[in-house]
């Protein structure tokens, strides 16, 4: 399991936990020093970014310009407003 997957699972656990469990988790972690996350030092994360960049540059995965994204959002917004009428 990747660190990111663990973060997501922990977030879900904390989000749905009852008050007693939240207090227990906090007690466990409150005295632990935390270091800031340095994404540039996360070899797995950087490798994933490199792979995504390679796939985009080589045309394997589709990419969209900011103007294309804005145009699509505006089209969806206009379609939604037409439906609402």
C-alpha positions as CSV (number, residue, x, y, z in Angstrom):
1,X,0.0,0.0,0.0
2,X,1.4,3.4,-0.9
3,X,1.7,6.3,1.5
4,X,-1.0,8.1,-0.4
5,X,-3.4,5.2,-0.1
6,X,-2.7,5.0,3.7
7,X,-3.4,8.8,4.0
8,X,-6.7,8.3,2.3
9,X,-7.7,5.4,4.5
10,X,-6.6,7.3,7.7
11,X,-8.6,10.3,6.5
12,X,-11.7,8.2,6.1
13,X,-11.2,6.5,9.5
14,X,-10.9,9.8,11.2
15,X,-13.8,11.4,9.3
16,X,-16.2,8.7,10.4
17,X,-14.8,7.9,13.8
18,X,-16.8,8.6,17.0
19,X,-15.5,11.1,19.5
20,X,-13.9,8.5,21.7
21,X,-11.8,7.1,18.9
22,X,-10.8,10.6,17.7
23,X,-9.6,11.4,21.3
24,X,-7.7,8.1,21.4
25,X,-6.0,8.7,18.0
26,X,-5.1,12.3,19.1
27,X,-3.6,11.0,22.4
28,X,-1.5,8.6,20.4
29,X,-0.1,11.2,18.1
30,X,-0.1,14.5,20.0
31,X,3.5,14.1,21.4
32,X,5.0,12.8,18.1
33,X,7.0,15.3,16.2
34,X,5.9,15.6,12.6
35,X,8.1,16.5,9.8
36,X,6.7,18.4,6.8
37,X,6.1,16.2,3.7
38,X,8.7,16.9,1.0
39,X,7.1,15.6,-2.1
40,X,10.3,16.2,-4.1
41,X,12.0,13.6,-1.9
42,X,9.3,11.0,-2.3
43,X,10.8,8.7,-4.9
44,X,7.6,6.9,-5.6
45,X,5.6,10.1,-6.1
46,X,8.3,11.7,-8.3
47,X,8.4,8.5,-10.4
48,X,4.6,8.7,-10.9
49,X,4.8,12.4,-12.0
50,X,7.6,11.5,-14.4
51,X,5.6,8.7,-15.9
52,X,2.5,10.9,-16.3
53,X,4.6,13.6,-18.0
54,X,6.2,11.0,-20.3
55,X,2.8,9.6,-21.3
56,X,1.5,13.1,-22.0
57,X,4.5,14.2,-24.0
58,X,4.4,11.0,-26.1
59,X,0.7,11.4,-26.8
60,X,-0.2,8.2,-25.0
61,X,-2.6,10.0,-22.6
62,X,-4.9,12.8,-23.7
63,X,-4.0,16.3,-22.6
64,X,-6.1,19.5,-22.7
65,X,-5.1,23.1,-22.8
66,X,-6.5,25.6,-20.2
67,X,-8.6,27.2,-23.0
68,X,-10.0,23.8,-24.0
69,X,-11.0,23.1,-20.3
70,X,-12.6,26.5,-20.0
71,X,-14.5,26.0,-23.2
72,X,-15.8,22.6,-22.1
73,X,-16.8,24.0,-18.7
74,X,-18.7,26.9,-20.3
75,X,-20.5,24.5,-22.6
76,X,-21.5,22.3,-19.7
77,X,-22.6,25.4,-17.8
78,X,-24.7,26.7,-20.7
79,X,-26.2,23.2,-21.2
80,X,-27.2,23.1,-17.5
81,X,-28.8,26.5,-17.6
82,X,-30.8,25.5,-20.7
83,X,-32.1,22.4,-19.0
84,X,-33.1,24.4,-15.9
85,X,-35.3,26.7,-18.0
